[in-house]
Amino acid sequence: QLQLVESGGGLVQPGGSLRLSCAASGFTLDYYAIGWFRQAPGKGREGLSCISSTGGTTNSADSGKGRFTVARDTAKNTVYLGMSSLNPEDTAVYYCAAKAKSCYSGSYYYTLAREYEFDYWGRGTQVTVSS
């Protein structure tokens, strides 16, 4: 019954901003970490950012620079990904995913968990950056 539904994608101009939403149902954010990934055509799935069951965040290099910011609203059981200074290279399908408690990888010390470590996935939302 655990489900994740992404929304908020669309067409934005280069340099613009966008906020994606990940609505969770069938579980509470108090027990799961939520990560954000993206996949561009012909590319593998790339981890971006994650927020743990206690509200701590883990970021990739890009999100660590402030372009991507993860946040949550526990009352709404929803996690957000804020994106700014977007460029055409950010065009991709963006996914949210859930795993128990921690954002950290079980194989790589104190780094964002890899795609295969997340147990539940949404179906994605398309983000297109173009003028």
C-alpha positions in Angstrom: 0.0 0.0 0.0 3.0 2.3 0.2 2.8 4.7 -2.7 4.7 7.8 -3.9 3.4 10.2 -6.5 5.5 13.0 -8.0 4.1 16.2 -9.3 5.2 19.7 -10.3 7.2 19.0 -13.4 6.8 20.9 -16.6 8.5 23.3 -19.0 10.7 26.0 -17.5 13.1 28.5 -19.1 16.9 28.3 -18.5 17.7 30.0 -15.3 14.3 29.4 -13.9 13.1 27.6 -10.7 10.8 24.8 -10.0 9.5 22.9 -7.0 8.6 19.2 -7.3 6.3 17.4 -4.8 6.4 13.8 -3.7 3.1 12.8 -1.9 3.5 9.7 0.2 0.6 7.4 1.2 0.5 4.2 3.1 3.4 5.2 5.4 4.6 8.0 7.5 7.7 10.1 6.9 8.6 9.5 10.6 9.9 6.1 9.6 11.2 6.5 6.0 13.8 8.5 4.2 12.8 10.0 0.9 15.3 10.5 -1.9 15.2 12.3 -5.2 16.7 11.0 -8.4 16.6 11.9 -12.0 17.2 10.1 -15.3 17.9 11.9 -18.6 17.5 10.1 -21.9 20.3 7.7 -22.4 21.7 8.2 -18.9 21.6 6.2 -15.7 19.5 7.3 -12.7 21.3 10.0 -10.7 20.8 10.6 -7.0 20.2 14.2 -6.1 19.1 14.7 -2.5 17.5 12.9 0.4 15.7 13.7 3.7 15.8 11.2 6.5 13.0 10.1 8.9 14.4 12.6 11.4 14.6 15.5 8.9 18.3 15.4 8.2 19.4 15.9 4.6 22.0 14.3 2.4 23.0 15.9 -0.9 24.8 15.2 -4.1 27.5 17.7 -5.3 24.9 19.7 -7.2 22.4 19.8 -4.4 25.2 20.6 -1.9 25.8 23.8 -3.9 22.3 24.9 -3.2 20.7 24.4 -6.7 18.6 21.5 -5.3 17.0 21.7 -1.9 15.0 19.0 -0.2 12.4 19.7 2.4 9.3 18.1 3.9 5.9 18.8 5.4 5.1 16.0 7.8 1.6 17.2 8.3 0.9 16.7 4.6 3.2 13.7 4.3 4.9 15.3 1.4 8.5 15.9 0.4 9.6 18.6 -1.9 12.6 19.2 -4.2 13.3 22.8 -4.9 15.4 23.5 -8.0 16.9 26.8 -9.1 19.3 28.1 -11.8 18.0 25.4 -14.1 19.7 24.6 -17.4 19.0 22.3 -20.3 21.2 19.6 -18.8 18.7 19.4 -16.0 16.1 18.1 -18.4 15.1 14.6 -17.1 12.4 12.6 -15.5 12.6 13.2 -11.7 11.7 10.5 -9.3 11.2 10.2 -5.6 11.9 7.0 -3.7 11.6 5.7 -0.1 13.8 3.6 2.1 13.8 2.9 5.8 15.0 5.6 8.1 18.4 6.7 6.8 19.5 8.4 3.6 23.0 6.9 3.9 24.3 4.1 1.7 24.9 0.8 3.2 28.0 0.3 1.0 29.5 3.7 0.7 30.2 5.5 4.0 28.3 8.6 4.7 27.1 9.1 1.1 23.7 9.2 -0.5 22.1 5.8 -0.8 22.3 4.4 -4.3 19.3 3.7 -6.6 19.2 0.0 -5.7 19.0 0.7 -2.0 15.6 2.4 -2.2 12.6 0.1 -1.9 9.7 2.1 -3.2 9.5 4.4 -6.2 7.1 6.9 -7.8 6.5 6.9 -11.5 8.3 10.2 -12.1 7.5 13.7 -13.4 9.1 15.2 -16.5 11.1 18.4 -16.2 12.1 20.1 -19.4 14.4 23.2 -19.4 14.2 25.0 -22.7 13.7 28.5 -24.1 
